[in-house]
Amino acid sequence: MSLVRLNIKGISYSQTQSGAYALILSEVDGQRKLPIVIGAFEAQSIAIALEKEIEPPRPLTHDLFKNFSDRFDIVVKQVIIHKLVDGVFYASLICERDKTEEVIDARTSDAIALALRFSAPIFTYQNILEKAGIILKNDPKKEHTEDTSEEVILFENLDFETEETDTNKSSYHNKSIDQLHEILTKAVADEDYETAAKVRDEISKR
């Protein structure tokens, strides 16, 4: 059964489950997307691993696992999402130490958070993509615009909220770059990563 390599396309707030997030994986050589519902902590951990500008003052659980593995020369070589049962994805970590390979069962969200920290590729099987993969259609209103990629239209990368309040928008919009960097530094120190992500987005817009 052939493996298909996946990339992380983005994270968005789940409209169907309160307090949950949707992790969107995309096949490298195709158009299918694999949406996986994950918890807030895992979404935060994955987002921090994706965003190099945000560094937690203390290691998160997945950072601790990475530090522990580095100390004992354990490497995560790849992650395989190998099973889908009743809407639940199952994953394995393919690890190596002293040229000995071990397979460790893991929740898919944890496996992906670790894959990012080890720069390990993520795979799934063709039959899982055929069963759970979706192809997103472009917005017909934007069909003739220069950028009609489905990812841009339908997903905002690392969007922690469904929408920002006008208060948040105006408060960040009126801040200078120096003030935004101060807010970002304080948010990271306070481990308020949702605020840090919003401020980082505002800095990126500038």
C-alpha positions, 0 to 999 in steps of 0.5 A: 500500500503506497504512502503519500507525503503530506504538508501542513497547510494551516490551522483554523478554529473548528466551526463544528466543535467548541474549543477544537481546531482543524489541522489541515494537511495537504498531499504534496503532489495532489489537491486533496486535503486531510482535515483533522480535529485537534485540541487547543493545546496541540494546536498551540504547540503545532503553531509555535513550532511553525512560527519561528518568531515565537519562542516559549520561555519554558519548554512545552511538552513536545519541546521537552520530548525533543530535548530528551530525545536529543540528549539520548540520541533518539531521532524521529525519522518520520510520522505515518498516519496509518489508520482511520477508525470511526473518524479517529486518526491513528499515527505512529512515530518511526524512531531510530537510535543506534541504527535500531528502528522502533515504531511508537504509537501516538496521537496524530496531533502529538505525532505532527507536533513532534514531526515539526520539531524533528523536521521529519516528513509526514505520510499517510496511506493512499486508502486513508486519503481516498476515504477522508481526503477532500478537494476544496473548490475555489470561490466562484466570485474569485474565479478570475482573480489573480490568486485563486488558490483554494488555501488562500480563499478558505483557510487562514494559516494559524488563525486562532479565532474565527474572527477578531473583535473590532476592539482588538483590531483597532488596538493593534492597528494603532500601535507602533512597531516598537509597541507591537514588539513589546506586546509580543515579548510580554505575551510570550513571557506570559505564555499567552500565545493566542495574543502573540499570534495576533500581534505577530500577524499585525507585525507581518502586515506592516 
